[in-house]
Amino acid sequence: MIHKKKRGNLQPHKSSIVLHLEPVLAARNIIHPTAFLIKIGINNATAYKMLRGDAVQLNFRQLTTLCLNLNCTPNDLLALREMELPEQHALNALHPLVPNEAIISINDWLATKTVEEVQELLRK
């Protein structure tokens, strides 16, 4: 008797669309991301996989939880790993995955803005 694997055999390094939490977590000044993910209802094992970049599956409950608690959209959480696409393809709207990308905090980003620019952003 042949047993099928329940969820397939997709490996993180083979996925072109990946979960990329670091920039959003840094922008929200979340110092302990694992504790934050566990607090919002992501289990320990999944939280560690998400933060290490080993997560290959993300269900809609998890995606909704992340978006609600981080005040963001799914596009803010996903990145595109090296993938050849036509220039006009909609997936080009995703951020490219840049390993060890320099992450700027919201405080540092705001420090470069004038009071008028911040007020205009808040009005939008």
C-alpha positions as CSV (number, residue, x, y, z in Angstrom):
1,M,0.0,0.0,0.0
2,I,1.4,3.4,-1.0
3,H,0.9,6.2,1.5
4,K,0.5,9.7,0.0
5,K,2.0,12.6,1.9
6,K,-0.8,14.7,3.3
7,R,0.5,18.1,2.2
8,G,2.9,17.4,-0.6
9,N,6.6,18.0,-0.6
10,L,7.1,21.7,-1.5
11,Q,10.4,23.0,-0.1
12,P,10.9,26.6,1.0
13,H,13.8,27.2,-1.4
14,K,11.6,26.1,-4.3
15,S,8.8,28.5,-3.7
16,S,8.9,31.8,-5.6
17,I,6.3,33.6,-3.5
18,V,7.5,33.7,0.1
19,L,6.3,35.1,3.4
20,H,8.6,38.0,4.3
21,L,7.7,39.3,7.8
22,E,10.8,41.1,8.8
23,P,10.2,44.5,7.2
24,V,6.6,44.8,8.5
25,L,7.6,43.6,12.0
26,A,10.5,46.1,12.1
27,A,8.3,48.9,10.8
28,R,5.9,48.2,13.7
29,N,8.8,48.2,16.2
30,I,8.1,44.6,17.2
31,I,11.2,43.6,19.2
32,H,10.2,40.0,20.0
33,P,8.6,38.7,16.8
34,T,8.2,35.1,18.0
35,A,6.4,36.2,21.2
36,F,4.2,38.5,19.1
37,L,3.2,35.7,16.6
38,I,2.4,33.3,19.4
39,K,0.4,36.0,21.2
40,I,-1.8,36.6,18.1
41,G,-2.6,32.9,17.8
42,I,0.2,31.4,15.6
43,N,1.5,28.2,17.2
44,N,5.1,27.9,18.2
45,A,6.3,25.7,15.4
46,T,4.7,27.8,12.7
47,A,5.9,31.0,14.2
48,Y,9.5,29.8,14.1
49,K,9.1,28.5,10.6
50,M,7.6,31.9,9.5
51,L,10.5,33.8,10.9
52,R,13.2,31.5,9.6
53,G,11.7,31.6,6.1
54,D,10.9,27.9,6.2
55,A,7.1,28.3,6.0
56,V,5.8,26.8,2.8
57,Q,2.1,26.9,3.7
58,L,0.0,29.8,4.9
59,N,-3.7,29.4,5.4
60,F,-6.3,32.2,5.2
61,R,-6.8,32.2,9.0
62,Q,-3.1,32.9,9.5
63,L,-3.0,35.4,6.8
64,T,-6.0,37.2,8.1
65,T,-4.6,37.2,11.7
66,L,-1.3,38.6,10.5
67,C,-2.9,41.3,8.4
68,L,-5.3,42.4,11.2
69,N,-2.7,42.5,13.9
70,L,0.0,44.1,11.7
71,N,-2.4,46.5,10.1
72,C,-1.2,45.6,6.6
73,T,-2.3,43.9,3.4
74,P,-1.2,40.4,2.1
75,N,1.0,42.2,-0.4
76,D,3.0,43.7,2.5
77,L,3.7,40.3,3.8
78,L,4.7,38.5,0.6
79,A,7.9,38.8,-1.5
80,L,8.9,37.5,-4.8
81,R,12.0,35.3,-5.0
82,E,14.0,35.3,-8.2
83,M,11.5,34.5,-10.9
84,E,11.4,35.5,-14.6
85,L,8.2,37.2,-15.4
86,P,6.9,39.3,-18.3
87,E,7.4,43.0,-17.6
88,Q,3.7,43.6,-17.3
89,H,2.9,40.6,-15.0
90,A,0.9,41.5,-11.9
91,L,3.3,39.5,-9.6
92,N,5.9,42.2,-10.3
93,A,3.9,44.3,-7.9
94,L,5.3,42.2,-5.0
95,H,8.5,43.3,-3.3
96,P,11.5,41.4,-4.4
97,L,13.0,39.2,-1.7
98,V,16.4,40.7,-0.8
99,P,18.3,38.5,1.7
100,N,19.7,40.5,4.7
101,E,17.9,43.6,3.4
102,A,18.5,46.6,5.5
103,I,15.3,47.3,7.4
104,I,14.5,50.8,8.4
105,S,12.3,51.3,11.5
106,I,9.2,53.6,11.3
107,N,11.0,56.0,13.6
108,D,14.0,56.3,11.4
109,W,11.7,56.7,8.3
110,L,9.6,59.4,10.0
111,A,12.8,61.2,11.0
112,T,13.4,62.0,7.4
113,K,10.0,63.6,6.9
114,T,8.8,67.1,7.7
115,V,5.9,67.7,9.9
116,E,3.8,68.8,6.9
117,E,4.6,65.5,5.1
118,V,3.6,63.5,8.1
119,Q,0.4,65.4,8.5
120,E,-0.4,64.8,4.8
121,L,0.3,61.1,5.2
122,L,-2.1,61.0,8.2
123,R,-4.8,62.8,6.3
124,K,-4.6,60.1,3.6
